Amino acid sequence: MKGETIEAFLEGLKPLIDKRIEKWIPRKYDEASMRFTLGKPGYENSPVSATKSVTEPIWEFLDRGGKRWRPVLLLLVAEAFGAKREEALDLAVIPEVIHNGTLVADDIEDSSGMRRGKPALHKIFGVDIAINVSNAMYFLPLLAILKNNKIPDRKARKIYDAVTQEMINVSFGQALDIIWHKGGAPEDITEKKYLQMCAYKTGALARLAAKIGAIIADAKDDDIEKVAEFAESIGVAFQIQDDILNIAADEKLGKEFGEDIREGKRTLLVIHALQDADKTDKKRLPQILDMHTSDPKLLQEAINIIKRYNSIEYAKNYARKIVENSWKKVEKTLAESEARKRLKMFASFLIEREF
């Protein structure tokens, strides 16, 4: 680890993670892989059509990159609790593939044109295929449990339970985000409500990754919950940093400039600005958000209002604080190790990143 950056560590694990995803979701279906995935057919399989409609879109999306930080989090937690990397590697595909499935759906729901520097998947393959692919990505990685005879039934049940609960949470988080930026919320969107939405939408898959890693390592239930809370704080902080980067570094994210403003999202930045804003800005910022405009001048006007009240600095400090506080709780449960050191560095990297 000496001298190795977290960026280099993440990059080094990417090929390993992608290779393991291919084990469960092949780039091209043949009869054998169709039977492995679906069981024995009662009639006749269509591997060529399945490849075109399922795995080709999935791998077109996965090959665009992404940081793969959720599977890395899973592996670090497993190792920090004493498990070997190989014991957890198959299961690391679960939060990663599910996460990418949520992005495919998110782009359709938000009418987004770009993702990771390329057209959103529904712009290439059509809305119908993209919706189905998104759904498939929630379930295909579960083959790593269903068809994995190395996992004892007791552990498999705990992992299934974790997946079910966190996927329910993700769905509710996304629902809140959608209704809020559509302007259909029948209640005030407070800072605490926003953070809880982030905990459901972005924190849930981080929680899932940490839970799976800890379960594989036979961690105690109390320790599983502590590391899950830490992971959730990373997810929330990651979302806050994403909100900041959305208005500060668009081309690095491969997204459209000011996308959150265009979508009318009430981020922590917006909520904080509105709390401190004068009467004019308090009226003007929601007006621009509710326009769902792509006009660069209006987008910049909204961003200037947010910056005027030091909301970016406030959000950055908040993200750091929640991760630091949750780390204090979890570090006592982990023995000194390289994985423990990396876990702390990893959390800091995700909230300080500039891409």
C-alpha positions in Angstrom: 0.0 0.0 0.0 2.9 2.3 0.7 2.9 5.2 -1.8 -0.2 3.9 -3.5 -3.1 6.3 -4.0 -6.7 5.4 -3.6 -7.3 6.3 -7.3 -4.6 3.8 -8.3 -6.1 1.2 -6.0 -9.5 1.7 -7.5 -8.1 1.5 -11.1 -6.2 -1.6 -10.2 -9.3 -3.4 -9.0 -11.5 -2.4 -12.0 -10.4 -5.2 -14.4 -10.8 -7.8 -11.6 -14.3 -6.7 -10.8 -15.3 -6.5 -14.5 -14.0 -10.0 -15.1 -16.1 -11.2 -12.2 -19.2 -9.5 -13.6 -18.6 -11.3 -16.9 -18.7 -14.6 -15.0 -22.3 -14.0 -14.0 -23.4 -11.8 -16.9 -21.6 -12.9 -20.1 -20.9 -10.4 -22.9 -22.5 -12.9 -25.3 -25.1 -15.6 -24.6 -24.8 -19.1 -26.0 -26.9 -22.1 -25.2 -24.9 -23.1 -22.1 -24.9 -19.6 -20.5 -28.7 -19.3 -21.3 -29.4 -22.5 -19.4 -27.1 -21.4 -16.6 -29.0 -18.1 -16.3 -32.6 -19.3 -17.0 -32.7 -23.0 -16.4 -33.6 -25.7 -18.9 -36.0 -24.3 -21.6 -39.3 -26.0 -22.2 -39.1 -25.0 -25.9 -36.1 -23.3 -27.5 -33.8 -20.5 -26.4 -32.8 -17.5 -28.5 -29.1 -16.7 -27.5 -28.6 -14.2 -30.4 -31.7 -12.1 -29.5 -31.0 -12.3 -25.8 -27.5 -11.0 -26.4 -28.8 -8.1 -28.6 -31.5 -7.1 -26.1 -29.9 -7.8 -22.7 -26.1 -8.2 -22.5 -25.1 -6.0 -25.4 -26.8 -2.9 -23.8 -25.6 -3.9 -20.3 -22.0 -4.1 -21.4 -22.2 -1.0 -23.6 -23.1 0.8 -20.4 -20.7 -0.9 -18.0 -17.7 -0.5 -20.4 -18.1 3.3 -20.2 -16.3 3.2 -16.9 -17.6 4.4 -13.5 -15.5 4.3 -10.4 -16.6 0.8 -9.2 -16.4 2.1 -5.6 -19.3 0.1 -4.3 -17.7 -3.3 -5.0 -14.4 -1.9 -3.7 -16.2 -0.9 -0.5 -17.6 -4.4 -0.2 -14.1 -5.9 -0.6 -12.5 -3.5 1.9 -15.1 -4.2 4.5 -14.8 -8.0 4.1 -11.0 -7.8 4.4 -11.2 -5.4 7.3 -13.3 -8.0 9.2 -10.8 -10.7 8.3 -12.1 -12.4 5.1 -10.0 -13.0 2.1 -10.7 -11.0 -1.1 -11.5 -14.1 -3.1 -14.3 -15.0 -0.6 -16.1 -11.7 -1.4 -15.3 -11.1 -5.0 -18.3 -12.9 -6.6 -20.7 -11.0 -4.4 -19.0 -7.6 -5.2 -20.9 -7.7 -8.5 -24.2 -7.2 -6.8 -24.1 -3.6 -5.7 -22.2 -2.6 -8.8 -24.6 -4.0 -11.4 -27.7 -2.9 -9.4 -26.2 0.6 -9.2 -25.7 0.8 -12.9 -29.3 -0.5 -13.4 -30.6 2.4 -11.3 -28.6 4.9 -13.5 -30.2 3.5 -16.7 -33.7 4.0 -15.1 -32.7 7.4 -13.7 -31.7 8.7 -17.1 -35.1 7.8 -18.5 -37.0 9.3 -15.5 -35.0 12.5 -15.7 -35.1 12.7 -19.5 -31.3 12.9 -19.5 -29.4 12.9 -22.7 -25.9 12.0 -21.5 -24.2 9.6 -19.1 -20.5 9.2 -18.7 -19.8 11.2 -21.8 -22.0 9.3 -24.1 -25.7 9.3 -25.0 -27.9 7.8 -22.3 -28.7 4.1 -23.0 -32.3 4.8 -23.9 -31.1 7.2 -26.6 -29.1 4.3 -28.2 -31.3 1.3 -27.7 -34.8 2.8 -27.2 -36.8 3.3 -24.0 -38.3 -0.1 -24.1 -35.1 -2.0 -24.1 -33.5 0.4 -21.6 -36.3 -0.1 -19.1 -36.1 -3.9 -19.4 -32.3 -3.9 -19.1 -32.5 -1.7 -16.0 -34.9 -4.2 -14.4 -32.7 -7.1 -15.5 -29.7 -5.5 -13.8 -31.5 -5.6 -10.5 -31.8 -9.4 -10.6 -29.0 -10.8 -12.8 -26.2 -10.2 -10.3 -28.2 -12.2 -7.7 -27.0 -15.3 -9.6 -23.8 -14.8 -7.6 -25.9 -16.0 -4.6 -28.4 -18.2 -6.3 -25.9 -20.3 -8.3 -23.0 -20.1 -5.8 -22.5 -23.3 -3.9 -19.7 -21.8 -1.8 -22.0 -19.7 0.3 -23.7 -21.4 3.2 -27.5 -21.1 3.3 -27.4 -19.0 6.5 -25.2 -16.4 4.9 -27.2 -16.5 1.6 -30.4 -15.8 3.5 -28.8 -12.8 5.3 -27.6 -11.4 2.0 -31.0 -11.9 0.4 -32.6 -10.1 3.3 -30.1 -7.2 2.9 -30.6 -6.9 -0.8 -34.4 -6.9 -0.4 -34.4 -4.2 2.3 -32.0 -1.9 0.6 -33.7 -2.2 -2.8 -36.9 -1.1 -1.2 -35.0 1.9 0.3 -33.5 2.8 -3.1 -37.0 2.8 -4.7 -38.4 5.1 -2.1 -35.4 7.4 -2.3 -35.8 7.7 -6.0 -39.5 8.3 -5.6 -38.9 11.2 -3.3 -36.3 12.7 -5.6 -38.7 12.5 -8.5 -41.7 14.0 -6.8 -39.6 16.9 -5.3 -38.0 18.0 -8.6 -41.4 17.8 -10.3 -42.7 20.2 -7.8 -45.3 17.8 -6.5 -44.3 17.6 -2.9 -47.1 18.4 -0.5 -44.6 19.3 2.3 -41.6 21.5 2.9 -38.3 19.9 1.8 -36.1 20.4 4.8 -32.4 19.6 5.1 -33.1 16.5 7.2 -35.7 15.3 4.7 -33.2 15.8 1.9 -30.5 13.9 3.7 -32.8 11.0 4.4 -33.7 10.9 0.7 -30.0 10.6 0.0 -29.6 7.9 2.6 -32.3 5.9 0.8 -31.3 6.7 -2.8 -27.5 6.7 -2.7 -26.7 5.5 0.8 -28.7 2.2 0.5 -26.4 0.5 -2.1 -23.4 1.6 0.0 -25.0 0.1 3.0 -25.7 -3.1 1.0 -22.1 -3.3 -0.1 -20.9 -3.0 3.5 -23.4 -5.4 4.8 -22.5 -8.1 2.3 -18.8 -7.7 3.0 -19.4 -8.0 6.7 -21.7 -11.0 6.4 -19.2 -12.8 4.3 -16.6 -12.2 7.0 -18.9 -13.5 9.7 -19.0 -10.2 11.5 -21.3 -9.8 14.5 -24.7 -8.3 13.9 -23.9 -5.1 15.9 -20.7 -4.7 13.9 -22.6 -5.2 10.6 -24.9 -2.4 11.5 -22.1 -0.1 12.5 -20.2 -0.5 9.3 -23.5 -0.2 7.3 -24.1 3.1 9.0 -20.6 4.2 8.0 -21.2 3.1 4.5 -24.5 5.0 4.4 -22.7 8.2 5.4 -20.2 7.6 2.6 -23.1 7.3 0.2 -24.8 10.5 1.4 -21.5 12.4 1.3 -20.9 11.0 -2.2 -24.3 12.3 -3.3 -23.6 15.7 -1.8 -20.3 15.9 -3.6 -22.1 14.8 -6.8 -24.5 17.7 -6.3 -21.5 20.1 -5.9 -19.7 18.8 -9.0 -22.9 19.0 -11.0 -22.6 22.8 -10.9 -18.8 23.0 -10.8 -17.2 20.4 -13.1 -19.7 19.2 -15.7 -17.4 17.8 -18.4 -15.5 15.6 -16.0 -18.7 13.9 -14.9 -19.8 13.3 -18.5 -23.1 14.9 -17.7 -24.9 17.9 -19.1 -24.0 21.3 -17.5 -26.2 22.2 -14.6 -28.4 19.1 -15.0 -29.6 19.3 -11.4 -30.8 22.9 -12.0 -32.5 21.9 -15.2 -34.3 19.1 -13.5 -35.4 21.4 -10.7 -33.7 19.3 -7.9 -33.8 20.6 -4.4 -30.3 19.6 -3.4 -28.6 20.4 -0.1 -27.0 23.4 -1.9 -30.4 24.7 -2.9 -32.0 24.1 0.5 -29.1 25.9 2.3 -29.2 28.9 -0.1 -32.9 29.3 0.3 -32.6 29.3 4.1 -30.1 32.2 4.0 -31.3 34.0 0.9 -32.7 37.5 0.8 -36.3 38.0 -0.3 -35.4 38.5 -4.0 -33.2 35.4 -4.3 -35.6 33.3 -2.2 -38.2 34.0 -4.8 -36.0 33.8 -7.9 -34.1 30.5 -7.3 -37.3 28.3 -7.1 -38.6 30.1 -10.2 -35.6 29.0 -12.2 -35.8 25.5 -10.8 -39.4 25.2 -11.7 -38.8 26.3 -15.3 -36.7 23.1 -16.0 -34.8 25.3 -18.4 -31.7 24.5 -20.4 -30.9 28.2 -21.0 -27.2 28.6 -20.0 -27.8 32.1 -18.7 -30.6 31.0 -16.4 -28.6 28.0 -15.2 -25.7 30.3 -14.4 -28.0 32.7 -12.6 -29.2 29.9 -10.3 -25.7 28.7 -9.7 -24.6 32.3 -8.8 -27.4 32.5 -6.2 -26.3 29.2 -4.7 -22.7 30.4 -4.6 -23.7 33.8 -3.1 -24.7 32.2 0.2 -21.6 29.9 0.5 -23.7 26.9 0.0 -21.0 24.9 -1.7 -18.6 25.3 1.3 -21.5 24.5 3.6 -22.3 21.2 1.7 -18.6 20.2 1.5 -18.1 20.7 5.3 -21.4 18.8 6.0 -20.2 15.8 3.9 -16.9 15.7 5.7 -18.5 15.9 9.1 -21.0 13.0 8.7 -18.3 10.7 7.4 -15.8 11.6 10.2 -18.5 11.1 12.8 -19.6 7.7 11.5 -15.9 6.6 11.2 -15.4 7.2 14.9 -18.1 4.6 15.6 -16.8 1.9 13.3 -13.1 2.2 13.7 -13.3 0.7 17.2 -14.8 -2.5 15.7 -12.0 -3.1 13.2 -8.5 -4.4 14.1 -5.5 -2.6 12.7 -4.9 -3.7 9.1 -4.1 -2.4 5.6 -7.8 -2.8 4.7 -8.8 -0.6 7.7 -6.3 2.1 6.6 -7.6 1.9 3.0 -11.2 2.1 4.2 -10.6 5.4 5.9 -8.6 6.8 2.9 -11.3 5.5 0.6 -14.0 7.5 2.4 -12.0 10.7 2.3 -11.3 10.2 -1.4 -14.9 9.9 -2.3 -15.9 13.2 -0.6 -12.9 15.2 -1.8 -13.0 13.9 -5.5 -13.2 16.3 -8.4 -14.8 14.0 -10.9 
